[in-house]
Amino acid sequence: MSKKISIIVSVYNEEEVLFEFYRETIKVLLLIDNPYEIIFVNDGSTDGSRSTLFKLSRDDENVKVIHFSRNFGHEAAMIAGIDYASGDYIVCMDSDLQHPPTLLPEIIRKFDSGFDIINMVRTENKSAGILKNITSAGFYKVINKVSDMKLVSNASDFFGISKRVADILRNNYREKTRFLRGYVQNVGFNSTNIEYEARKRYAGESKYSIRKLFRFSMNTIMTFSNLPLKLGMYAGGMAAFLAIIMMIYTVVSFLRVGTPSGYATIICLICFMFSVLFFIVGIIGEYLGLILAEQKDRPLYIVEEKINF
């Protein structure tokens, strides 16, 4: 018997692309001949996405829709789709058609070969621009340096997981500050990679600004590593080294020219030490913020309405 496949699609103000995404995806799914469901998670869209999703779900009972009560973010939308998916194979992808539906047959072949996790690795993303491509590559280099776990470089939010991996994500990995593609790789089991070239957006524009990406990257690094907390020790060691250098300089100056004038030196050292101190305090504050968010234990998302479930 063919395994059922669940397609999870995060939607935020994607009215212009939804019909085209459905058209391309359903064409591929009908060729595969596996039982399927397409779960659209409407993450608080403010355009006409809701009415478009209503039309799609009315015409195809295999199209299921989850409407959030407000915008909870892309990560929350993906985990909500996983929570409600009933398929043996689950594929998460975006609705903007940068993640090609034509790769679904290859993903299913990997599942049938016994893999539990399929990481979709971008080889190129021309529409993202030079800055985003550079920062994306830099992010993976940094997190692989500071974290004990090594992530697949350029792995995207386009990935596939088996039912047993989905069960783990449903019951564990429920942090409020999330990095789902990292959690997927952290689970273990048999995994493989499929390389692809990201297509241009069919319509609309990216909802992730550089500022949001930077914030997301910082939270991810803190989620997977405690190295930033250790910077205080490193900074203390560097300050001690500088203090020894300054002490030697002061003694030598005193022996050669008498009591040296140290006003400028003292001011520079004070400014430097206070900047290091406030930097470390800021890092501690970020970690405390993450801990506070977990302690509040607010829901990852709130469902307003479900259709065709």
VOPAGU-2260 file (C-alpha; in pm, 1 decimal, decimal comma):
REM VOPAGU-2260
SITE   aa  ch    i         X         Y         Z
SITE  MET   A    0       0,0       0,0       0,0
SITE  SER   A    1     129,5     345,0     -92,8
SITE  LYS   A    2     235,2     566,7     193,0
SITE  LYS   A    3      35,3     882,4     254,6
SITE  ILE   A    4     220,9    1209,9     204,8
SITE  SER   A    5     141,8    1534,1     389,4
SITE  ILE   A    6     250,5    1865,5     238,2
SITE  ILE   A    7     281,2    2144,0     498,3
SITE  VAL   A    8     261,6    2494,4     356,2
SITE  SER   A    9     314,4    2810,6     560,8
SITE  VAL   A   10     105,7    3103,8     433,1
SITE  TYR   A   11     145,2    3469,2     523,8
SITE  ASN   A   12      -1,0    3721,8     280,1
SITE  GLU   A   13      50,5    3495,6     -22,2
SITE  GLU   A   14    -281,1    3557,0    -200,6
SITE  GLU   A   15    -110,7    3604,7    -537,7
SITE  VAL   A   16      65,9    3266,0    -540,5
SITE  LEU   A   17    -170,3    3020,2    -373,3
SITE  PHE   A   18    -365,7    2908,7    -681,9
SITE  GLU   A   19     -47,4    2864,8    -883,8
SITE  PHE   A   20     120,9    2674,3    -599,1
SITE  TYR   A   21    -179,5    2443,3    -573,1
SITE  ARG   A   22    -191,3    2392,8    -950,7
SITE  GLU   A   23     178,0    2295,2    -975,1
SITE  THR   A   24     174,0    2079,8    -662,6
SITE  ILE   A   25    -143,9    1886,8    -742,6
SITE  LYS   A   26     -12,5    1809,6   -1090,8
SITE  VAL   A   27     291,5    1639,9    -934,2
SITE  LEU   A   28      93,2    1463,2    -658,6
SITE  LEU   A   29    -148,9    1308,4    -909,2
SITE  LEU   A   30     145,6    1165,6   -1103,1
SITE  ILE   A   31     297,4    1016,4    -786,7
SITE  ASP   A   32     -29,5     835,1    -710,9
SITE  ASN   A   33      27,9     835,1    -333,5
SITE  PRO   A   34    -258,4     929,0     -99,9
SITE  TYR   A   35    -200,0    1291,1      -8,0
SITE  GLU   A   36    -311,0    1591,7     191,6
SITE  ILE   A   37    -202,9    1952,5     153,9
SITE  ILE   A   38    -217,0    2142,9     482,4
SITE  PHE   A   39    -209,1    2518,9     442,0
SITE  VAL   A   40    -134,5    2702,0     767,5
SITE  ASN   A   41    -261,7    3059,0     744,1
SITE  ASP   A   42     -30,6    3251,4     977,5
SITE  GLY   A   43    -255,2    3552,3    1039,5
SITE  SER   A   44    -260,5    3680,0     679,6
SITE  THR   A   45    -415,1    4023,4     630,3
SITE  ASP   A   46    -468,4    4002,1     252,4
SITE  GLY   A   47    -709,0    3777,4      61,8
SITE  SER   A   48    -526,7    3453,1     147,1
SITE  ARG   A   49    -810,4    3336,4     371,7
SITE  SER   A   50   -1076,8    3350,6     100,6
SITE  THR   A   51    -840,1    3188,0    -150,7
SITE  LEU   A   52    -773,4    2901,0      88,1
SITE  PHE   A   53   -1148,2    2862,4     144,3
SITE  LYS   A   54   -1200,2    2816,2    -230,6
SITE  LEU   A   55    -919,5    2560,5    -256,9
SITE  SER   A   56   -1045,9    2358,4      40,5
SITE  ARG   A   57   -1404,7    2372,5     -91,8
SITE  ASP   A   58   -1304,3    2225,6    -427,6
SITE  ASP   A   59   -1061,1    1960,4    -296,6
SITE  GLU   A   60   -1129,3    1774,3      28,4
SITE  ASN   A   61    -760,8    1677,4      43,3
SITE  VAL   A   62    -677,3    2044,1      94,3
SITE  LYS   A   63    -687,5    2119,1     467,2
SITE  VAL   A   64    -654,8    2462,2     621,3
SITE  ILE   A   65    -550,4    2583,4     965,8
SITE  HIS   A   66    -620,6    2948,0    1044,6
SITE  PHE   A   67    -421,4    3105,5    1328,6
SITE  SER   A   68    -587,7    3365,8    1550,7
SITE  ARG   A   69    -298,5    3602,6    1467,5
SITE  ASN   A   70      51,5    3599,7    1321,5
SITE  PHE   A   71     272,3    3360,8    1521,0
SITE  GLY   A   72     558,7    3328,9    1273,4
SITE  HIS   A   73     683,6    3087,2    1010,3
SITE  GLU   A   74     831,5    2840,6    1259,9
SITE  ALA   A   75     502,1    2814,1    1451,2
SITE  ALA   A   76     312,7    2758,1    1124,7
SITE  MET   A   77     538,1    2468,4    1025,9
SITE  ILE   A   78     517,3    2293,8    1363,9
SITE  ALA   A   79     137,5    2339,2    1363,0
SITE  GLY   A   80     119,8    2166,2    1026,4
SITE  ILE   A   81     334,8    1882,8    1157,7
SITE  ASP   A   82     114,4    1854,5    1468,1
SITE  TYR   A   83    -198,3    1804,6    1253,7
SITE  ALA   A   84     -45,1    1601,2     968,4
SITE  SER   A   85    -163,4    1241,2     929,8
SITE  GLY   A   86      78,5    1130,4     658,3
SITE  ASP   A   87     354,4     870,2     678,1
SITE  TYR   A   88     581,2    1113,5     493,5
SITE  ILE   A   89     571,9    1485,1     570,4
SITE  VAL   A   90     720,5    1758,5     352,6
SITE  CYS   A   91     741,9    2121,9     467,6
SITE  MET   A   92     769,6    2389,5     200,9
SITE  ASP   A   93     688,3    2753,1     128,5
SITE  SER   A   94     401,6    2865,6     -92,2
SITE  ASP   A   95     604,6    3115,6    -297,8
SITE  LEU   A   96     725,0    2838,8    -535,5
SITE  GLN   A   97    1091,5    2893,6    -452,1
SITE  HIS   A   98    1074,3    2533,7    -328,2
SITE  PRO   A   99    1000,7    2339,0    -649,7
SITE  PRO   A  100     707,9    2091,1    -619,4
SITE  THR   A  101     871,2    1895,0    -904,5
SITE  LEU   A  102    1117,5    1755,7    -648,5
SITE  LEU   A  103     843,7    1572,3    -455,4
SITE  PRO   A  104     886,6    1242,8    -648,5
SITE  GLU   A  105    1259,2    1238,1    -565,4
SITE  ILE   A  106    1182,5    1309,8    -198,5
SITE  ILE   A  107     935,2    1019,9    -186,6
SITE  ARG   A  108    1190,7     787,4    -347,8
SITE  LYS   A  109    1433,5     877,9     -67,5
SITE  PHE   A  110    1163,6     800,2     190,8
SITE  ASP   A  111    1090,6     466,6      23,6
SITE  SER   A  112    1464,8     389,1      37,5
SITE  GLY   A  113    1451,3     405,2     416,7
SITE  PHE   A  114    1553,0     762,0     497,5
SITE  ASP   A  115    1372,0     941,8     780,4
SITE  ILE   A  116    1502,4    1292,3     710,2
SITE  ILE   A  117    1557,3    1461,0     375,3
SITE  ASN   A  118    1741,1    1793,2     391,1
SITE  MET   A  119    1684,7    2011,6      87,4
SITE  VAL   A  120    2008,9    2203,5      29,9
SITE  ARG   A  121    2008,5    2523,1    -175,6
SITE  THR   A  122    2292,0    2544,9    -426,6
SITE  GLU   A  123    2184,2    2885,7    -551,7
SITE  ASN   A  124    1926,3    3150,9    -473,4
SITE  LYS   A  125    1955,4    3430,3    -728,2
SITE  SER   A  126    1643,7    3613,5    -613,6
SITE  ALA   A  127    1774,7    3659,6    -257,3
SITE  GLY   A  128    2043,9    3909,3    -355,5
SITE  ILE   A  129    2414,5    3916,6    -273,4
SITE  LEU   A  130    2374,7    4038,1      87,1
SITE  LYS   A  131    2127,6    3768,4     192,5
SITE  ASN   A  132    2332,7    3494,8      25,4
SITE  ILE   A  133    2649,7    3610,2     203,2
SITE  THR   A  134    2479,1    3639,3     541,7
SITE  SER   A  135    2314,2    3298,5     498,4
SITE  ALA   A  136    2648,5    3130,4     424,8
SITE  GLY   A  137    2807,6    3318,8     715,1
SITE  PHE   A  138    2531,6    3208,1     954,0
SITE  TYR   A  139    2600,0    2838,1     893,9
SITE  LYS   A  140    2974,7    2887,4     932,9
SITE  VAL   A  141    2927,1    3066,5    1265,4
SITE  ILE   A  142    2677,1    2823,2    1414,5
SITE  ASN   A  143    2888,1    2522,8    1309,6
SITE  LYS   A  144    3186,3    2681,5    1485,4
SITE  VAL   A  145    3011,7    2763,9    1813,5
SITE  SER   A  146    2777,6    2464,0    1837,6
SITE  ASP   A  147    2856,1    2101,3    1916,2
SITE  MET   A  148    2606,0    1995,4    1649,7
SITE  LYS   A  149    2705,8    2048,7    1287,5
SITE  LEU   A  150    2425,6    2161,9    1058,4
SITE  VAL   A  151    2413,6    2096,4     685,5
SITE  SER   A  152    2517,0    2423,0     519,5
SITE  ASN   A  153    2241,6    2598,9     322,3
SITE  ALA   A  154    1975,4    2353,8     438,6
SITE  SER   A  155    1640,4    2527,8     396,5
SITE  ASP   A  156    1289,0    2522,5     542,7
SITE  PHE   A  157    1210,2    2284,8     257,5
SITE  PHE   A  158    1260,8    1937,8     411,0
SITE  GLY   A  159    1099,9    1598,7     453,1
SITE  ILE   A  160    1053,3    1389,7     768,2
SITE  SER   A  161     905,7    1049,1     840,0
SITE  LYS   A  162     617,2     985,8    1077,5
SITE  ARG   A  163     844,0     877,1    1363,1
SITE  VAL   A  164    1050,6    1196,8    1336,9
SITE  ALA   A  165     726,2    1397,9    1331,5
SITE  ASP   A  166     612,3    1220,9    1650,4
SITE  ILE   A  167     933,9    1327,9    1823,3
SITE  LEU   A  168     882,3    1689,7    1714,8
SITE  ARG   A  169     522,1    1676,5    1839,0
SITE  ASN   A  170     614,1    1546,7    2182,4
SITE  ASN   A  171     955,6    1707,5    2231,2
SITE  TYR   A  172    1144,5    2008,1    2093,4
SITE  ARG   A  173     861,5    2238,6    2203,0
SITE  GLU   A  174    1078,7    2541,0    2282,6
SITE  LYS   A  175     921,1    2881,5    2232,6
SITE  THR   A  176    1228,9    3011,2    2046,0
SITE  ARG   A  177    1258,8    2768,0    1759,6
SITE  PHE   A  178    1484,4    2665,2    1474,1
SITE  LEU   A  179    1293,2    2377,2    1319,7
SITE  ARG   A  180    1537,1    2279,0    1046,4
SITE  GLY   A  181    1806,2    2256,7    1316,2
SITE  TYR   A  182    1585,0    2041,6    1538,9
SITE  VAL   A  183    1514,6    1810,5    1245,2
SITE  GLN   A  184    1886,6    1754,4    1194,3
SITE  ASN   A  185    1937,8    1717,0    1570,0
SITE  VAL   A  186    1694,4    1424,0    1597,5
SITE  GLY   A  187    1926,6    1178,8    1424,0
SITE  PHE   A  188    1807,0     869,6    1231,7
SITE  ASN   A  189    1890,1     807,1     865,3
SITE  SER   A  190    1919,5    1131,3     673,8
SITE  THR   A  191    2020,6    1238,6     325,6
SITE  ASN   A  192    2050,9    1558,7     125,4
SITE  ILE   A  193    1898,4    1666,9    -203,1
SITE  GLU   A  194    2045,4    1970,8    -373,0
SITE  TYR   A  195    1822,8    2216,4    -557,4
SITE  GLU   A  196    1833,8    2563,8    -705,7
SITE  ALA   A  197    1579,9    2798,1    -551,8
SITE  ARG   A  198    1340,9    2940,1    -806,6
SITE  LYS   A  199    1237,3    3302,7    -820,6
SITE  ARG   A  200     929,7    3396,9    -620,6
SITE  TYR   A  201     620,3    3358,6    -834,7
SITE  ALA   A  202     479,7    3682,5    -690,4
SITE  GLY   A  203     507,2    3908,4    -386,7
SITE  GLU   A  204     820,2    3963,9    -183,4
SITE  SER   A  205    1005,9    3801,6     104,0
SITE  LYS   A  206     860,1    3859,6     450,8
SITE  TYR   A  207    1207,8    3829,3     609,9
SITE  SER   A  208    1400,1    4156,7     628,9
SITE  ILE   A  209    1772,9    4167,6     708,8
SITE  ARG   A  210    1682,9    4287,1    1059,2
SITE  LYS   A  211    1446,0    3991,9    1117,1
SITE  LEU   A  212    1702,0    3747,8     979,6
SITE  PHE   A  213    1969,8    3889,2    1210,3
SITE  ARG   A  214    1741,6    3855,7    1512,5
SITE  PHE   A  215    1645,8    3503,0    1409,0
SITE  SER   A  216    2013,7    3411,4    1364,0
SITE  MET   A  217    2109,1    3543,4    1708,4
SITE  ASN   A  218    1827,1    3349,0    1876,4
SITE  THR   A  219    1929,6    3034,2    1689,5
SITE  ILE   A  220    2293,0    3063,7    1796,0
SITE  MET   A  221    2186,6    3107,8    2158,3
SITE  THR   A  222    1948,3    2812,9    2130,2
SITE  PHE   A  223    2221,3    2577,6    2007,2
SITE  SER   A  224    2526,6    2711,4    2192,6
SITE  ASN   A  225    2629,1    2855,8    2528,6
SITE  LEU   A  226    2957,1    2987,6    2390,2
SITE  PRO   A  227    2841,1    3353,5    2408,4
SITE  LEU   A  228    2808,9    3314,6    2785,9
SITE  LYS   A  229    3174,4    3211,8    2800,3
SITE  LEU   A  230    3282,9    3536,4    2636,4
SITE  GLY   A  231    3293,0    3690,5    2985,1
SITE  MET   A  232    3576,9    3456,3    3081,6
SITE  TYR   A  233    3763,0    3526,7    2759,4
SITE  ALA   A  234    3714,9    3900,5    2803,4
SITE  GLY   A  235    3839,1    3874,1    3163,6
SITE  GLY   A  236    4149,2    3691,9    3049,3
SITE  MET   A  237    4215,8    3953,1    2780,8
SITE  ALA   A  238    4166,0    4235,0    3034,3
SITE  ALA   A  239    4410,6    4069,2    3272,8
SITE  PHE   A  240    4665,5    4039,7    2992,3
SITE  LEU   A  241    4623,9    4408,8    2903,0
SITE  ALA   A  242    4656,1    4502,7    3269,7
SITE  ILE   A  243    4990,4    4319,6    3291,5
SITE  ILE   A  244    5110,5    4495,4    2974,4
SITE  MET   A  245    5006,7    4833,7    3115,5
SITE  MET   A  246    5176,3    4758,8    3448,0
SITE  ILE   A  247    5502,9    4671,8    3272,3
SITE  TYR   A  248    5471,8    4985,1    3056,2
SITE  THR   A  249    5411,7    5202,5    3365,0
SITE  VAL   A  250    5713,9    5061,2    3551,7
SITE  VAL   A  251    5943,7    5100,9    3249,9
SITE  SER   A  252    5822,6    5456,8    3190,9
SITE  PHE   A  253    5876,4    5544,7    3555,9
SITE  LEU   A  254    6235,0    5416,3    3548,9
SITE  ARG   A  255    6315,0    5599,7    3224,3
SITE  VAL   A  256    6135,1    5933,7    3245,0
SITE  GLY   A  257    5984,6    5948,8    3591,1
SITE  THR   A  258    5614,9    5935,9    3669,6
SITE  PRO   A  259    5430,8    5898,0    3333,8
SITE  SER   A  260    5116,3    6089,7    3239,7
SITE  GLY   A  261    4841,1    5829,7    3234,0
SITE  TYR   A  262    4523,6    6034,0    3185,9
SITE  ALA   A  263    4455,3    5933,2    2823,9
SITE  THR   A  264    4552,5    5574,0    2890,5
SITE  ILE   A  265    4319,9    5548,0    3190,4
SITE  ILE   A  266    4027,5    5697,4    2997,2
SITE  CYS   A  267    4079,2    5455,6    2705,6
SITE  LEU   A  268    4102,6    5156,7    2938,7
SITE  ILE   A  269    3789,8    5255,2    3129,4
SITE  CYS   A  270    3591,9    5301,3    2807,7
SITE  PHE   A  271    3717,0    4968,9    2674,1
SITE  MET   A  272    3642,0    4776,1    2992,3
SITE  PHE   A  273    3292,8    4923,6    3027,1
SITE  SER   A  274    3211,9    4842,5    2664,3
SITE  VAL   A  275    3317,6    4479,6    2724,1
SITE  LEU   A  276    3118,3    4470,3    3047,6
SITE  PHE   A  277    2797,7    4600,3    2887,9
SITE  PHE   A  278    2842,9    4364,0    2593,1
SITE  ILE   A  279    2858,6    4065,3    2828,5
SITE  VAL   A  280    2561,8    4193,8    3030,3
SITE  GLY   A  281    2366,5    4224,0    2704,6
SITE  ILE   A  282    2442,0    3861,5    2615,0
SITE  ILE   A  283    2331,1    3747,4    2961,1
SITE  GLY   A  284    2014,4    3950,6    2915,5
SITE  GLU   A  285    1937,8    3772,9    2587,1
SITE  TYR   A  286    1974,7    3432,2    2751,2
SITE  LEU   A  287    1754,7    3542,9    3041,1
SITE  GLY   A  288    1494,8    3653,5    2784,6
SITE  LEU   A  289    1496,3    3305,6    2628,8
SITE  ILE   A  290    1461,5    3144,6    2973,0
SITE  LEU   A  291    1173,5    3380,3    3061,2
SITE  ALA   A  292     991,2    3292,1    2739,0
SITE  GLU   A  293    1016,8    2921,6    2825,3
SITE  GLN   A  294     900,1    2978,6    3183,0
SITE  LYS   A  295     592,8    3172,4    3070,2
SITE  ASP   A  296     497,4    2861,6    2869,5
SITE  ARG   A  297     264,5    3047,1    2637,2
SITE  PRO   A  298     126,2    2845,3    2341,3
SITE  LEU   A  299     334,3    2818,9    2025,0
SITE  TYR   A  300      22,8    2903,6    1825,7
SITE  ILE   A  301    -354,2    2941,7    1866,6
SITE  VAL   A  302    -585,9    2784,7    1608,4
SITE  GLU   A  303    -891,7    2990,4    1519,1
SITE  GLU   A  304   -1042,8    2754,3    1262,4
SITE  LYS   A  305    -972,8    2420,3    1094,4
SITE  ILE   A  306   -1117,4    2313,2     758,1
SITE  ASN   A  307   -1150,0    1957,5     615,9
SITE  PHE   A  308    -997,9    1788,5     920,6
